[in-house]
Amino acid sequence: MWWGIVLVILGLVVGIALGLNLPLVIPQAYGKYLGVAVLAALDSVFGGMRASLEGRFDNAIFLSGFFVNACLAAGLVFLGDRLGVELYTAAIVAFGVRLFQNLAIIRRHFLGRKK
């Protein structure tokens, strides 16, 4: 169990060090895509954490949800760009609401309070 935590922390440190030291420039045209992708990823991660705390985590559901959320969000952004409508706002609102709901449930779990 401790090796898993050590590997996660090591991966986080290496990722942060690489991210801060590599000159990566993202074109402005892809800013919407990246923003929605990050929200989709965070939504899936915090949903998985919530499911794990509730004792009902399933790896297949987590992975399929992660990729389906990312593809749906990218599709909304792409369709909105083609139509000239900012459809990515719908994805931002949906993922944002779910993210804050999952964080609230995780916080309540660690504080020892139920709904």
BASE-850101 format. One record per residue (C-alpha): residue number from 1; x, y, z. Coordinates in Angstrom, 3 decimals, padded with zeros to 6 digits. Layout:
! BASE-850101
+-----+----------+----------+----------+
!   n !       xx !       yy !       zz !
+-----+----------+----------+----------+
! NUM !        X !        Y !        Z !
...
+-----+----------+----------+----------+
***
This chain:
! BASE-850101
+-----+----------+----------+----------+
!   n !       xx !       yy !       zz !
+-----+----------+----------+----------+
!   1 !  000.000 !  000.000 !  000.000 !
!   2 !  002.773 !  002.443 !  000.875 !
!   3 !  004.538 !  001.810 ! -002.432 !
!   4 !  001.423 !  002.948 ! -004.267 !
!   5 !  001.351 !  006.214 ! -002.357 !
!   6 !  005.070 !  006.725 ! -002.898 !
!   7 !  004.684 !  006.115 ! -006.644 !
!   8 !  001.765 !  008.549 ! -006.860 !
!   9 !  003.709 !  011.262 ! -005.045 !
!  10 !  006.805 !  010.581 ! -007.145 !
!  11 !  004.761 !  010.801 ! -010.352 !
!  12 !  003.203 !  014.053 ! -009.168 !
!  13 !  006.587 !  015.590 ! -008.363 !
!  14 !  008.081 !  014.487 ! -011.694 !
!  15 !  005.045 !  015.797 ! -013.575 !
!  16 !  005.153 !  019.178 ! -011.864 !
!  17 !  008.914 !  019.471 ! -012.445 !
!  18 !  008.525 !  018.622 ! -016.138 !
!  19 !  005.579 !  020.974 ! -016.516 !
!  20 !  007.446 !  023.884 ! -014.979 !
!  21 !  010.674 !  023.328 ! -016.912 !
!  22 !  009.510 !  022.379 ! -020.414 !
!  23 !  008.657 !  025.273 ! -022.723 !
!  24 !  005.144 !  024.275 ! -023.778 !
!  25 !  003.013 !  026.820 ! -025.597 !
!  26 ! -000.605 !  025.995 ! -026.341 !
!  27 ! -002.153 !  027.924 ! -029.238 !
!  28 ! -005.056 !  030.155 ! -028.331 !
!  29 ! -007.354 !  028.241 ! -030.685 !
!  30 ! -006.999 !  025.155 ! -028.492 !
!  31 ! -007.610 !  026.953 ! -025.202 !
!  32 ! -011.278 !  025.992 ! -025.048 !
!  33 ! -010.470 !  022.363 ! -025.787 !
!  34 ! -007.835 !  022.209 ! -023.065 !
!  35 ! -010.049 !  023.901 ! -020.486 !
!  36 ! -012.935 !  021.518 ! -021.073 !
!  37 ! -010.574 !  018.522 ! -021.173 !
!  38 ! -009.116 !  019.450 ! -017.788 !
!  39 ! -012.603 !  019.833 ! -016.302 !
!  40 ! -013.669 !  016.472 ! -017.764 !
!  41 ! -010.571 !  014.819 ! -016.300 !
!  42 ! -011.080 !  016.405 ! -012.888 !
!  43 ! -014.747 !  015.408 ! -012.911 !
!  44 ! -013.815 !  011.795 ! -013.602 !
!  45 ! -011.044 !  011.742 ! -010.989 !
!  46 ! -013.178 !  013.212 ! -008.220 !
!  47 ! -016.089 !  010.971 ! -009.227 !
!  48 ! -013.760 !  007.990 ! -008.909 !
!  49 ! -012.556 !  009.194 ! -005.511 !
!  50 ! -016.147 !  009.579 ! -004.363 !
!  51 ! -017.051 !  006.097 ! -005.611 !
!  52 ! -014.003 !  004.656 ! -003.875 !
!  53 ! -014.916 !  006.279 ! -000.572 !
!  54 ! -018.450 !  004.925 ! -000.913 !
!  55 ! -017.089 !  001.439 ! -001.645 !
!  56 ! -018.524 !  001.135 ! -005.154 !
!  57 ! -015.550 !  001.960 ! -007.408 !
!  58 ! -015.396 !  000.062 ! -010.709 !
!  59 ! -012.345 !  000.538 ! -012.909 !
!  60 ! -014.264 ! -000.132 ! -016.147 !
!  61 ! -016.849 !  002.525 ! -015.296 !
!  62 ! -014.122 !  004.982 ! -014.318 !
!  63 ! -012.111 !  004.534 ! -017.533 !
!  64 ! -015.138 !  004.534 ! -019.822 !
!  65 ! -016.527 !  007.622 ! -018.081 !
!  66 ! -013.187 !  009.371 ! -018.361 !
!  67 ! -012.919 !  008.857 ! -022.120 !
!  68 ! -016.619 !  009.345 ! -022.899 !
!  69 ! -016.693 !  012.614 ! -020.919 !
!  70 ! -013.572 !  013.852 ! -022.687 !
!  71 ! -014.902 !  012.923 ! -026.148 !
!  72 ! -018.318 !  014.434 ! -025.478 !
!  73 ! -016.774 !  017.658 ! -024.198 !
!  74 ! -014.404 !  017.886 ! -027.173 !
!  75 ! -017.313 !  017.186 ! -029.491 !
!  76 ! -019.358 !  019.994 ! -027.951 !
!  77 ! -016.479 !  022.431 ! -028.317 !
!  78 ! -015.856 !  021.366 ! -031.917 !
!  79 ! -019.546 !  021.569 ! -032.851 !
!  80 ! -019.843 !  024.953 ! -031.170 !
!  81 ! -016.822 !  026.242 ! -033.091 !
!  82 ! -018.322 !  025.063 ! -036.382 !
!  83 ! -021.730 !  026.587 ! -035.627 !
!  84 ! -020.335 !  029.800 ! -034.191 !
!  85 ! -022.067 !  029.141 ! -030.845 !
!  86 ! -020.232 !  028.761 ! -027.556 !
!  87 ! -021.500 !  025.272 ! -026.689 !
!  88 ! -018.458 !  024.611 ! -024.525 !
!  89 ! -020.187 !  026.686 ! -021.835 !
!  90 ! -022.674 !  023.829 ! -021.366 !
!  91 ! -019.825 !  021.393 ! -020.752 !
!  92 ! -018.140 !  023.796 ! -018.334 !
!  93 ! -021.351 !  024.217 ! -016.323 !
!  94 ! -022.115 !  020.476 ! -016.279 !
!  95 ! -018.615 !  019.410 ! -015.284 !
!  96 ! -018.290 !  022.288 ! -012.810 !
!  97 ! -021.517 !  021.387 ! -011.010 !
!  98 ! -020.574 !  017.710 ! -010.808 !
!  99 ! -017.057 !  018.592 ! -009.657 !
! 100 ! -018.310 !  020.718 ! -006.776 !
! 101 ! -020.925 !  018.095 ! -005.813 !
! 102 ! -018.277 !  015.377 ! -005.673 !
! 103 ! -015.928 !  017.617 ! -003.683 !
! 104 ! -018.701 !  018.405 ! -001.202 !
! 105 ! -019.452 !  014.706 ! -000.701 !
! 106 ! -015.746 !  013.887 ! -000.284 !
! 107 ! -015.362 !  016.728 !  002.212 !
! 108 ! -018.401 !  015.514 !  004.199 !
! 109 ! -016.949 !  012.005 !  004.232 !
! 110 ! -013.679 !  013.197 !  005.750 !
! 111 ! -015.478 !  015.406 !  008.248 !
! 112 ! -017.579 !  012.433 !  009.313 !
! 113 ! -020.963 !  013.871 !  008.359 !
! 114 ! -023.581 !  012.310 !  006.139 !
! 115 ! -026.255 !  014.131 !  004.156 !
+-----+----------+----------+----------+
***
